[in-house]
């Protein structure tokens, strides 16, 4: 009987590992769970980018309406790819877009928006190490959050917003929260 287990144990372990790795092939690597879902947006009082007339971004600005908070940086290659789509969302006037310029030189962030267009209703500067973004649970840029009327984070999207992400994921959530 001992000899039988000596042969079966490696086979059982191999099959267990095979099942574990096979399951991993079907998981979405961008689906990073957030402990902030259904919790209030973190307290922040971020300065405005140079040349903007707004007062930056404060936690209070995320209350009273559903908002899309977008973490970006002029240094971020993926943010460059996402930016034209944010401009389309802004033109639709469905939801205000609040920006957090993460780990960026404020002057570079302002110049980048002047050059590429500004989709944001408000932008706050979150210089390195990026305390406000870290409080949101940001792991990289771009990341976007849907915040409800009460100022609670309801959804986190990691990566670029494109037609599919907007129409199939973000817009339905925003529409439901706006009811």
N, CA, C and O of each residue as an XYZ file, in Angstrom:
716
protein
N       0.817     -1.190      0.000
C       0.000      0.000      0.000
C       0.866      1.261      0.000
O       0.539      2.232     -0.682
N       1.973      1.256      0.762
C       2.869      2.404      0.798
C       3.448      2.680     -0.577
O       3.584      3.839     -0.968
N       3.789      1.639     -1.315
C       4.363      1.816     -2.651
C       3.361      2.469     -3.596
O       3.734      3.283     -4.442
N       2.089      2.111     -3.450
C       1.057      2.683     -4.316
C       0.968      4.204     -4.108
O       0.878      4.943     -5.088
N       0.992      4.689     -2.852
C       0.944      6.118     -2.554
C       2.180      6.829     -3.072
O       2.100      7.980     -3.500
N       3.293      6.175     -3.040
C       4.523      6.777     -3.552
C       4.390      7.082     -5.041
O       4.978      8.049     -5.523
N       3.636      6.283     -5.769
C       3.424      6.523     -7.202
C       2.260      7.491     -7.451
O       2.307      8.285     -8.391
N       1.223      7.429     -6.620
C       0.034      8.246     -6.833
C       0.202      9.703     -6.384
O      -0.367     10.607     -6.996
N       0.973      9.934     -5.326
C       1.131     11.281     -4.791
C       1.683     12.258     -5.831
O       1.119     13.343     -5.969
N       2.741     11.946     -6.563
C       3.203     12.894     -7.594
C       2.168     13.137     -8.692
O       2.063     14.253     -9.201
N       1.414     12.123     -9.057
C       0.381     12.283    -10.085
C      -0.721     13.216     -9.569
O      -1.187     14.093    -10.297
N      -1.132     13.026     -8.324
C      -2.171     13.870     -7.730
C      -1.689     15.317     -7.640
O      -2.435     16.236     -7.977
N      -0.459     15.527     -7.193
C       0.105     16.879     -7.112
C       0.198     17.519     -8.502
O      -0.112     18.700     -8.659
N       0.617     16.762     -9.492
C       0.719     17.270    -10.859
C      -0.652     17.692    -11.380
O      -0.785     18.764    -11.971
N      -1.669     16.861    -11.167
C      -3.013     17.197    -11.638
C      -3.564     18.438    -10.922
O      -4.243     19.263    -11.533
N      -3.270     18.559     -9.641
C      -3.700     19.749     -8.897
C      -3.055     21.015     -9.448
O      -3.742     22.016     -9.655
N      -1.759     20.987     -9.686
C      -1.068     22.142    -10.265
C      -1.568     22.443    -11.668
O      -1.736     23.607    -12.031
N      -1.803     21.414    -12.449
C      -2.313     21.595    -13.807
C      -3.672     22.298    -13.770
O      -3.916     23.206    -14.564
N      -4.548     21.894    -12.867
C      -5.852     22.537    -12.733
C      -5.721     23.991    -12.302
O      -6.433     24.854    -12.815
N      -4.821     24.271    -11.370
C      -4.578     25.625    -10.886
C      -4.093     26.525    -12.028
O      -4.617     27.625    -12.206
N      -3.116     26.080    -12.792
C      -2.576     26.881    -13.890
C      -3.567     27.015    -15.045
O      -3.612     28.061    -15.694
N      -4.344     26.000    -15.307
C      -5.350     26.071    -16.367
C      -6.408     27.116    -16.025
O      -6.832     27.878    -16.894
N      -6.832     27.155    -14.775
C      -7.800     28.161    -14.343
C      -7.232     29.563    -14.551
O      -7.960     30.465    -14.966
N      -5.966     29.758    -14.274
C      -5.317     31.053    -14.437
C      -5.335     31.571    -15.869
O      -5.305     32.780    -16.094
N      -5.382     30.668    -16.829
C      -5.426     31.079    -18.225
C      -6.712     31.811    -18.579
O      -6.747     32.558    -19.557
N      -7.766     31.609    -17.799
C      -9.064     32.202    -18.104
C      -9.390     33.413    -17.242
O     -10.492     33.952    -17.341
N      -8.462     33.853    -16.400
C      -8.676     35.034    -15.571
C      -8.226     36.283    -16.322
O      -7.294     36.221    -17.124
N      -8.873     37.404    -16.070
C      -8.525     38.677    -16.684
C      -7.395     39.315    -15.876
O      -7.601     39.654    -14.711
N      -6.207     39.487    -16.462
C      -5.094     40.054    -15.705
C      -5.325     41.514    -15.321
O      -4.647     42.024    -14.429
N      -6.273     42.202    -15.978
C      -6.561     43.592    -15.641
C      -7.565     43.702    -14.511
O      -7.764     44.794    -13.977
N      -8.201     42.614    -14.131
C      -9.209     42.635    -13.078
C      -8.523     42.555    -11.719
O      -8.431     41.491    -11.105
N      -8.046     43.709    -11.271
C      -7.376     43.787     -9.980
C      -8.420     44.211     -8.954
O      -8.965     45.311     -9.052
N      -8.706     43.366     -7.979
C      -9.728     43.735     -7.001
C      -9.302     44.966     -6.205
O      -8.115     45.178     -5.956
N     -10.264     45.757     -5.818
C      -9.982     46.962     -5.046
C     -10.725     46.891     -3.727
O     -11.918     46.587     -3.691
N     -10.020     47.172     -2.651
C     -10.658     47.210     -1.335
C     -11.464     48.491     -1.166
O     -12.194     48.636     -0.185
N     -11.342     49.426     -2.113
C     -12.031     50.708     -2.024
C     -13.465     50.669     -2.579
O     -14.220     51.623     -2.393
N     -13.844     49.588     -3.250
C     -15.180     49.523     -3.818
C     -16.222     49.642     -2.705
O     -16.132     48.970     -1.678
N     -17.215     50.513     -2.928
C     -18.299     50.826     -1.990
C     -17.832     51.565     -0.741
O     -18.556     51.625      0.253
N     -16.636     52.124     -0.789
C     -16.132     52.941      0.317
C     -16.036     54.396     -0.153
O     -15.940     54.650     -1.354
N     -16.062     55.339      0.769
C     -15.949     56.752      0.371
C     -14.612     57.024     -0.330
O     -13.583     56.435      0.001
N     -14.663     57.925     -1.297
C     -13.423     58.350     -1.942
C     -12.509     58.925     -0.872
O     -12.984     59.548      0.078
N     -11.207     58.724     -1.013
C     -10.284     59.214      0.019
C     -10.280     60.736      0.126
O     -10.586     61.450     -0.829
N      -9.929     61.199      1.300
C      -9.816     62.640      1.525
C      -8.637     63.179      0.717
O      -7.531     62.642      0.776
N      -8.892     64.246     -0.035
C      -7.822     64.864     -0.818
C      -8.132     66.333     -1.018
O      -9.287     66.759     -1.023
N      -7.077     67.081     -1.180
C      -7.151     68.505     -1.492
C      -5.955     68.789     -2.396
O      -4.913     69.266     -1.949
N      -6.137     68.480     -3.690
C      -5.039     68.558     -4.649
C      -5.013     69.909     -5.343
O      -6.056     70.436     -5.731
N      -3.827     70.465     -5.498
C      -3.644     71.747     -6.179
C      -4.006     71.619     -7.655
O      -3.944     70.532     -8.230
N      -4.378     72.728     -8.250
C      -4.713     72.763     -9.675
C      -3.435     72.764    -10.511
O      -2.365     73.163    -10.053
N      -3.586     72.305    -11.749
C      -2.484     72.429    -12.702
C      -2.269     73.902    -13.019
O      -3.225     74.677    -12.997
N      -1.037     74.307    -13.314
C      -0.788     75.710    -13.681
C      -1.624     76.112    -14.899
O      -1.755     75.356    -15.861
N      -2.183     77.315    -14.830
C      -2.940     77.844    -15.957
C      -4.399     77.454    -15.990
O      -5.140     77.928    -16.852
N      -4.834     76.600    -15.072
C      -6.261     76.218    -15.032
C      -6.978     77.149    -14.072
O      -6.429     77.542    -13.042
N      -8.189     77.493    -14.412
C      -8.969     78.388    -13.569
C      -9.612     77.702    -12.385
O     -10.092     78.375    -11.473
N      -9.634     76.363    -12.372
C     -10.292     75.673    -11.265
C      -9.413     75.696    -10.020
O      -8.293     76.207    -10.040
N      -9.931     75.144     -8.960
C      -9.205     75.138     -7.696
C      -8.568     73.788     -7.409
O      -8.280     73.472     -6.255
N      -8.350     73.007     -8.423
C      -7.797     71.678     -8.211
C      -8.909     70.676     -7.970
O     -10.027     70.841     -8.457
N      -8.594     69.644     -7.222
C      -9.572     68.587     -6.976
C      -9.606     68.254     -5.489
O      -8.592     67.920     -4.875
N     -10.795     68.358     -4.946
C     -11.023     68.038     -3.539
C     -12.061     66.928     -3.454
O     -12.826     66.712     -4.393
N     -12.084     66.244     -2.355
C     -13.045     65.178     -2.133
C     -14.474     65.680     -2.315
O     -15.320     64.956     -2.840
N     -14.747     66.899     -1.892
C     -16.101     67.452     -2.002
C     -16.580     67.537     -3.450
O     -17.781     67.479     -3.712
N     -15.636     67.676     -4.395
C     -16.008     67.761     -5.813
C     -16.557     66.438     -6.349
O     -17.123     66.399     -7.441
N     -16.394     65.365     -5.591
C     -16.868     64.053     -6.027
C     -18.218     63.706     -5.418
O     -18.636     62.549     -5.458
N     -18.889     64.676     -4.865
C     -20.197     64.441     -4.257
C     -21.256     65.237     -5.003
O     -20.983     66.309     -5.541
N     -22.486     64.689     -5.026
C     -23.607     65.380     -5.631
C     -23.890     64.969     -7.066
O     -24.947     65.293     -7.608
N     -22.966     64.265     -7.681
C     -23.152     63.779     -9.050
C     -22.259     62.571     -9.257
O     -21.247     62.420     -8.572
N     -22.621     61.721    -10.183
C     -21.766     60.593    -10.542
C     -20.580     61.166    -11.307
O     -20.758     62.018    -12.178
N     -19.381     60.709    -10.991
C     -18.164     61.209    -11.637
C     -17.288     60.058    -12.103
O     -17.317     58.959    -11.549
N     -16.511     60.343    -13.134
C     -15.475     59.426    -13.600
C     -14.144     60.060    -13.224
O     -13.807     61.135    -13.721
N     -13.384     59.403    -12.351
C     -12.080     59.905    -11.929
C     -11.024     59.136    -12.703
O     -10.970     57.907    -12.653
N     -10.179     59.880    -13.425
C      -9.169     59.271    -14.282
C      -7.775     59.645    -13.794
O      -7.447     60.824    -13.654
N      -6.963     58.630    -13.539
C      -5.575     58.826    -13.133
C      -4.727     58.799    -14.397
O      -4.791     57.845    -15.173
N      -3.927     59.851    -14.605
C      -3.120     59.947    -15.815
C      -1.790     60.616    -15.516
O      -1.559     61.086    -14.402
N      -0.928     60.657    -16.500
C       0.330     61.380    -16.412
C       0.847     61.652    -17.810
O       0.637     60.854    -18.723
N       1.516     62.768    -17.978
C       2.052     63.106    -19.303
C       3.137     62.119    -19.723
O       3.450     62.013    -20.909
N       3.700     61.413    -18.789
C       4.760     60.433    -19.025
C       4.213     59.062    -19.418
O       4.983     58.180    -19.798
N       2.915     58.875    -19.333
C       2.274     57.562    -19.469
C       1.896     57.286    -20.925
O       1.045     57.976    -21.487
N       2.522     56.287    -21.531
C       2.261     55.932    -22.930
C       0.819     55.471    -23.122
O       0.180     55.849    -24.104
N       0.305     54.675    -22.219
C      -1.077     54.201    -22.327
C      -2.076     55.349    -22.181
O      -3.158     55.311    -22.766
N      -1.712     56.368    -21.403
C      -2.590     57.532    -21.246
C      -2.716     58.294    -22.563
O      -3.774     58.843    -22.869
N      -1.641     58.325    -23.334
C      -1.674     58.967    -24.650
C      -2.667     58.240    -25.550
O      -3.425     58.876    -26.281
N      -2.665     56.910    -25.498
C      -3.595     56.116    -26.305
C      -5.039     56.301    -25.837
O      -5.955     56.296    -26.660
N      -5.252     56.462    -24.559
C      -6.595     56.602    -23.999
C      -7.169     58.003    -24.201
O      -8.387     58.162    -24.289
N      -6.333     58.990    -24.274
C      -6.758     60.399    -24.251
C      -7.808     60.786    -25.301
O      -8.775     61.467    -24.957
N      -7.652     60.377    -26.568
C      -8.688     60.745    -27.540
C     -10.073     60.203    -27.165
O     -11.088     60.834    -27.463
N     -10.113     59.064    -26.529
C     -11.409     58.526    -26.132
C     -12.006     59.315    -24.969
O     -13.222     59.487    -24.898
N     -11.165     59.793    -24.065
C     -11.666     60.654    -22.993
C     -12.257     61.936    -23.569
O     -13.243     62.461    -23.051
N     -11.655     62.431    -24.635
C     -12.194     63.627    -25.310
C     -13.582     63.332    -25.883
O     -14.460     64.193    -25.833
N     -13.794     62.132    -26.424
C     -15.112     61.737    -26.944
C     -16.137     61.667    -25.812
O     -17.271     62.120    -25.965
N     -15.732     61.100    -24.682
C     -16.636     60.998    -23.530
C     -17.024     62.397    -23.059
O     -18.192     62.655    -22.769
N     -16.056     63.291    -22.985
C     -16.320     64.676    -22.568
C     -17.348     65.317    -23.492
O     -18.264     65.995    -23.025
N     -17.205     65.108    -24.808
C     -18.124     65.699    -25.788
C     -19.542     65.165    -25.639
O     -20.496     65.855    -25.998
N     -19.702     63.951    -25.116
C     -21.034     63.362    -24.930
C     -21.783     63.991    -23.755
O     -23.007     63.880    -23.674
N     -21.075     64.641    -22.860
C     -21.666     65.336    -21.702
C     -22.555     64.423    -20.859
O     -23.624     64.826    -20.399
N     -22.098     63.198    -20.668
C     -22.859     62.230    -19.869
C     -22.427     62.259    -18.415
O     -23.250     62.130    -17.508
N     -21.120     62.430    -18.199
C     -20.569     62.371    -16.853
C     -19.362     63.307    -16.776
O     -18.575     63.380    -17.720
N     -19.208     64.028    -15.648
C     -18.001     64.835    -15.515
C     -16.779     63.931    -15.315
O     -16.847     62.908    -14.634
N     -15.687     64.329    -15.913
C     -14.436     63.579    -15.770
C     -13.505     64.408    -14.903
O     -13.185     65.551    -15.230
N     -13.078     63.825    -13.802
C     -12.135     64.466    -12.896
C     -10.780     63.800    -13.092
O     -10.687     62.573    -13.109
N      -9.749     64.585    -13.238
C      -8.426     64.031    -13.483
C      -7.513     64.174    -12.282
O      -7.581     65.147    -11.531
N      -6.658     63.181    -12.125
C      -5.574     63.266    -11.146
C      -4.282     63.050    -11.919
O      -4.012     61.958    -12.421
N      -3.487     64.116    -12.004
C      -2.206     64.074    -12.701
C      -1.188     63.468    -11.733
O      -0.694     64.135    -10.824
N      -0.893     62.204    -11.951
C      -0.167     61.370    -10.987
C       1.330     61.342    -11.272
O       1.759     61.067    -12.393
N       2.115     61.631    -10.236
C       3.573     61.543    -10.290
C       4.151     62.285    -11.489
O       5.041     61.786    -12.178
N       3.641     63.460    -11.718
C       3.998     64.227    -12.903
C       4.468     65.611    -12.485
O       4.093     66.112    -11.425
N       5.280     66.214    -13.317
C       5.639     67.616    -13.153
C       4.393     68.422    -13.549
O       3.901     68.266    -14.666
N       3.873     69.276    -12.663
C       2.650     70.011    -12.975
C       2.734     70.808    -14.278
O       1.755     70.885    -15.020
N       3.878     71.392    -14.557
C       4.041     72.155    -15.800
C       3.924     71.227    -17.000
O       3.284     71.576    -17.992
N       4.539     70.046    -16.921
C       4.452     69.085    -18.025
C       3.017     68.592    -18.213
O       2.549     68.436    -19.340
N       2.330     68.351    -17.105
C       0.930     67.928    -17.185
C       0.063     68.977    -17.858
O      -0.774     68.649    -18.699
N       0.260     70.242    -17.491
C      -0.517     71.336    -18.088
C      -0.204     71.471    -19.576
O      -1.114     71.643    -20.387
N       1.066     71.396    -19.936
C       1.459     71.493    -21.347
C       0.882     70.336    -22.154
O       0.441     70.518    -23.288
N       0.888     69.150    -21.564
C       0.359     67.967    -22.245
C      -1.126     68.142    -22.557
O      -1.574     67.811    -23.655
N      -1.897     68.669    -21.583
C      -3.325     68.889    -21.814
C      -3.558     70.013    -22.832
O      -4.493     69.936    -23.629
N      -2.723     71.046    -22.811
C      -2.849     72.118    -23.806
C      -2.620     71.575    -25.211
O      -3.299     71.972    -26.158
N      -1.676     70.683    -25.336
C      -1.326     70.122    -26.644
C      -2.374     69.120    -27.143
O      -2.722     69.123    -28.324
N      -2.874     68.266    -26.248
C      -3.742     67.146    -26.642
C      -5.228     67.367    -26.403
O      -6.047     66.543    -26.808
N      -5.584     68.460    -25.755
C      -6.978     68.702    -25.399
C      -7.215     68.333    -23.947
O      -6.527     67.485    -23.380
N      -8.196     68.982    -23.365
C      -8.453     68.805    -21.934
C      -9.858     68.245    -21.714
O     -10.836     68.984    -21.825
N      -9.974     66.955    -21.403
C     -11.293     66.358    -21.187
C     -11.822     66.517    -19.761
O     -12.934     66.083    -19.459
N     -11.033     67.133    -18.888
C     -11.342     67.110    -17.465
C     -12.122     68.345    -17.015
O     -11.846     69.464    -17.448
N     -13.096     68.121    -16.141
C     -13.809     69.218    -15.499
C     -12.925     69.850    -14.429
O     -12.930     71.066    -14.236
N     -12.177     69.011    -13.745
C     -11.208     69.457    -12.739
C     -10.008     68.532    -12.806
O     -10.132     67.353    -13.137
N      -8.841     69.084    -12.486
C      -7.623     68.271    -12.428
C      -6.864     68.642    -11.169
O      -6.642     69.818    -10.882
N      -6.471     67.625    -10.425
C      -5.628     67.832     -9.263
C      -4.262     67.231     -9.507
O      -4.134     66.193    -10.156
N      -3.245     67.885     -8.985
C      -1.868     67.420     -9.123
C      -1.535     66.538     -7.928
O      -1.691     66.950     -6.779
N      -1.078     65.330     -8.205
C      -0.683     64.384     -7.158
C       0.765     63.978     -7.410
O       1.027     62.909     -7.962
N       1.720     64.843     -6.999
C       3.128     64.572     -7.292
C       3.647     63.351     -6.539
O       3.027     62.879     -5.585
N       4.800     62.849     -6.989
C       5.422     61.684     -6.348
C       5.576     61.964     -4.858
O       5.981     63.067     -4.492
N       5.274     61.027     -4.003
C       4.956     59.643     -4.289
C       3.494     59.392     -4.634
O       3.117     58.240     -4.849
N       2.658     60.419     -4.694
C       1.272     60.245     -5.124
C       0.363     59.749     -4.027
O      -0.243     58.686     -4.162
N       0.253     60.495     -2.942
C      -0.526     60.039     -1.783
C      -2.003     59.836     -2.095
O      -2.580     58.828     -1.688
N      -2.631     60.775     -2.813
C      -4.066     60.629     -3.115
C      -4.306     59.401     -3.984
O      -5.246     58.644     -3.742
N      -3.472     59.202     -4.982
C      -3.633     58.043     -5.870
C      -3.427     56.744     -5.116
O      -4.150     55.771     -5.334
N      -2.446     56.726     -4.234
C      -2.203     55.533     -3.409
C      -3.421     55.269     -2.524
O      -3.805     54.116     -2.325
N      -4.027     56.333     -1.991
C      -5.222     56.167     -1.166
C      -6.394     55.599     -1.971
O      -7.246     54.906     -1.415
N      -6.443     55.885     -3.265
C      -7.448     55.294     -4.143
C      -7.134     53.827     -4.429
O      -8.017     53.077     -4.844
N      -5.896     53.414     -4.213
C      -5.490     52.045     -4.513
C      -4.908     51.897     -5.905
O      -4.913     50.803     -6.470
N      -4.409     52.987     -6.461
C      -3.856     52.972     -7.815
C      -2.563     52.160     -7.845
O      -1.707     52.282     -6.969
N      -2.450     51.328     -8.879
C      -1.239     50.533     -9.070
C      -0.464     50.971    -10.301
O       0.696     50.591    -10.465
N      -1.084     51.764    -11.172
C      -0.440     52.256    -12.383
C      -1.411     53.130    -13.143
O      -2.594     53.203    -12.809
N      -0.906     53.789    -14.162
C      -1.767     54.652    -14.978
C      -1.885     54.053    -16.376
O      -0.934     53.436    -16.857
N      -3.024     54.218    -17.034
C      -4.222     54.865    -16.530
C      -5.096     53.912    -15.717
O      -5.148     52.707    -15.965
N      -5.762     54.490    -14.759
C      -6.800     53.801    -14.006
C      -7.948     54.779    -13.857
O      -7.738     55.989    -13.767
N      -9.155     54.255    -13.832
C     -10.333     55.106    -13.704
C     -11.289     54.527    -12.676
O     -11.381     53.314    -12.492
N     -11.995     55.427    -12.014
C     -12.935     55.049    -10.965
C     -14.270     55.721    -11.227
O     -14.320     56.885    -11.627
N     -15.346     54.991    -11.002
C     -16.668     55.590    -11.014
C     -17.037     55.871     -9.568
O     -17.013     54.982     -8.717
N     -17.384     57.145     -9.304
C     -17.757     57.579     -7.963
C     -19.221     58.004     -8.003
O     -19.619     58.788     -8.865
N     -20.019     57.490     -7.075
C     -21.455     57.805     -7.081
C     -21.740     59.174     -6.470
O     -20.822     59.887     -6.065
N     -23.030     59.533     -6.408
C     -23.452     60.854     -5.942
C     -23.073     61.118     -4.485
O     -22.903     62.269     -4.080
N     -22.943     60.065     -3.715
C     -22.582     60.213     -2.301
C     -21.068     60.272     -2.103
O     -20.597     60.442     -0.978
N     -20.306     60.133     -3.183
C     -18.852     60.180     -3.074
C     -18.230     58.821     -2.771
O     -17.107     58.748     -2.271
N     -18.957     57.743     -3.074
C     -18.444     56.391     -2.838
C     -17.920     55.810     -4.145
O     -18.521     55.980     -5.206
N     -16.799     55.126     -4.046
C     -16.211     54.473     -5.216
C     -17.048     53.236     -5.524
O     -17.237     52.377     -4.663
N     -17.545     53.151     -6.751
C     -18.411     52.037     -7.115
C     -17.783     51.078     -8.107
O     -18.218     49.932     -8.221
N     -16.746     51.541     -8.842
C     -16.104     50.663     -9.825
C     -14.694     51.165    -10.097
O     -14.428     52.367    -10.084
N     -13.800     50.215    -10.343
C     -12.414     50.537    -10.706
C     -12.083     49.846    -12.021
O     -12.302     48.645    -12.180
N     -11.552     50.626    -12.966
C     -11.095     50.061    -14.235
C      -9.596     50.297    -14.358
O      -9.122     51.427    -14.237
N      -8.865     49.228    -14.596
C      -7.421     49.310    -14.801
C      -7.152     49.221    -16.295
O      -7.594     48.281    -16.956
N      -6.436     50.189    -16.820
C      -6.079     50.172    -18.233
C      -6.815     51.230    -19.031
O      -7.490     52.101    -18.482
N      -6.665     51.129    -20.332
C      -7.189     52.114    -21.272
C      -8.709     51.988    -21.409
O      -9.250     50.887    -21.510
N      -9.379     53.136    -21.409
C     -10.802     53.171    -21.748
C     -10.889     53.279    -23.266
O     -10.285     54.165    -23.871
N     -11.642     52.371    -23.871
C     -11.859     52.392    -25.314
C     -13.354     52.211    -25.568
O     -14.146     52.210    -24.626
N     -13.746     52.056    -26.835
C     -15.162     51.906    -27.175
C     -15.821     50.769    -26.413
O     -16.908     50.945    -25.862
N     -15.184     49.608    -26.372
C     -15.768     48.447    -25.714
C     -15.906     48.676    -24.215
O     -16.968     48.430    -23.644
N     -14.854     49.138    -23.584
C     -14.890     49.373    -22.132
C     -15.960     50.407    -21.793
O     -16.710     50.239    -20.831
N     -16.030     51.482    -22.590
C     -17.008     52.524    -22.321
C     -18.440     52.006    -22.490
O     -19.265     52.148    -21.588
N     -18.729     51.409    -23.643
C     -20.114     51.033    -23.937
C     -20.587     49.797    -23.180
O     -21.763     49.706    -22.829
N     -19.697     48.850    -22.924
C     -20.117     47.601    -22.291
C     -19.956     47.582    -20.772
O     -20.644     46.825    -20.087
N     -19.065     48.398    -20.248
C     -18.785     48.331    -18.806
C     -19.119     49.646    -18.097
O     -20.006     49.687    -17.244
N     -18.411     50.715    -18.449
C     -18.521     51.956    -17.684
C     -19.862     52.666    -17.865
O     -20.497     53.044    -16.880
N     -20.299     52.850    -19.111
C     -21.549     53.578    -19.354
C     -22.752     52.928    -18.669
O     -23.540     53.645    -18.053
N     -22.932     51.599    -18.747
C     -24.075     51.009    -18.032
C     -24.039     51.250    -16.517
O     -25.080     51.475    -15.901
N     -22.859     51.203    -15.926
C     -22.744     51.459    -14.484
C     -23.099     52.917    -14.188
O     -23.843     53.206    -13.251
N     -22.564     53.822    -14.991
C     -22.842     55.259    -14.792
C     -24.337     55.529    -14.950
O     -24.926     56.219    -14.118
N     -24.948     55.007    -15.983
C     -26.397     55.217    -16.212
C     -27.216     54.707    -15.019
O     -28.153     55.369    -14.572
N     -26.857     53.536    -14.515
C     -27.585     52.973    -13.374
C     -27.434     53.864    -12.133
O     -28.401     54.090    -11.405
N     -26.229     54.360    -11.902
C     -25.987     55.211    -10.732
C     -26.643     56.585    -10.865
O     -26.939     57.231     -9.859
N     -26.870     57.031    -12.092
C     -27.493     58.344    -12.308
C     -29.003     58.310    -12.100
O     -29.628     59.367    -12.010
N     -29.605     57.129    -12.021
C     -31.063     57.030    -11.817
C     -31.473     57.526    -10.460
O     -32.659     57.511    -10.130
